[in-house]
């Protein structure tokens, strides 16, 4: 009985290919888990910074209104709205 080396090679290739895909899946899942933790931490940091910026802007506007500085408040609002429109936040709020 003669050995069909094509079939043997095909079976070995399937086994090695399956093993490599298993290794790739394990590495990929562990990498996804690590990056998921990093993304969660960065989102928490972004939320803290966002709240800090909102509080700062609110307190600055209240201070400007309390001091009755209309020209300064107009300039600051123009700058804030310009930054928000460049970042694309204002169209999201409007629509």
C-alpha positions in Angstrom: 0.0 0.0 0.0 1.4 3.3 -1.1 1.1 6.5 1.1 -0.7 9.3 -0.6 1.6 12.2 0.4 -0.7 14.8 -1.0 -3.4 13.8 1.5 -0.9 13.5 4.3 0.4 17.0 3.5 -3.1 18.3 3.3 -4.0 16.9 6.8 -0.8 18.2 8.3 -1.5 21.6 6.7 -5.0 21.7 8.1 -3.8 20.7 11.6 -1.0 23.3 11.7 -3.3 26.0 10.1 -6.0 25.3 12.8 -3.4 25.5 15.5 -2.1 28.8 14.2 -5.6 30.3 14.0 -6.1 29.2 17.6 -2.9 31.0 18.6 -3.9 34.1 16.6 -7.4 34.1 18.2 -6.0 33.8 21.8 -3.5 36.6 21.1 -6.2 38.7 19.5 -8.7 38.2 22.3 -6.1 39.1 24.9 -5.1 42.2 23.0 -8.8 43.2 22.7 -9.2 42.8 26.5 -6.1 45.0 27.2 -7.2 47.7 24.8 -10.8 47.6 26.1 -9.4 48.4 29.6 -7.4 51.3 28.1 -10.4 52.6 26.2 -12.5 52.5 29.4 -9.9 54.4 31.4 -9.5 57.0 28.6 -13.3 57.4 28.4 -13.5 58.0 32.2 -10.7 60.5 31.9 -12.4 62.3 29.0 -15.6 62.5 31.0 -13.8 64.1 33.9 -12.0 66.6 31.7 -15.3 67.3 29.9 -17.1 68.0 33.2 -14.2 70.2 34.3 -14.2 72.2 31.1 -18.0 72.7 31.3 -17.7 73.8 35.0 -14.9 76.2 34.1 -16.8 77.7 31.2 -20.0 78.1 33.3 -18.1 79.7 36.1 -16.3 82.1 33.7 -19.5 83.1 32.0 -21.1 83.7 35.4 -18.1 85.8 36.5 -18.2 87.8 33.3 -22.0 88.4 33.7 -21.6 89.3 37.3 -18.9 91.9 36.5 -21.0 93.2 33.6 -18.2 92.8 31.0 -20.2 92.6 27.8 -17.3 93.1 25.4 -15.1 90.5 27.1 -18.1 88.0 27.3 -18.8 88.6 23.6 -15.2 87.8 22.6 -15.0 84.7 24.8 -18.3 83.4 23.4 -17.1 84.0 19.9 -13.9 82.0 20.6 -15.9 79.2 22.4 -18.4 78.9 19.6 -15.6 79.0 17.0 -13.8 76.1 18.7 -17.0 74.1 19.1 -17.9 74.6 15.4 -14.3 73.6 14.3 -14.7 70.4 16.4 -18.0 69.8 14.9 -19.9 69.8 18.2 -22.3 72.6 17.4 -23.8 71.0 14.3 -24.4 67.9 16.4 -26.2 70.0 19.0 -28.4 71.8 16.4 -29.3 68.6 14.4 
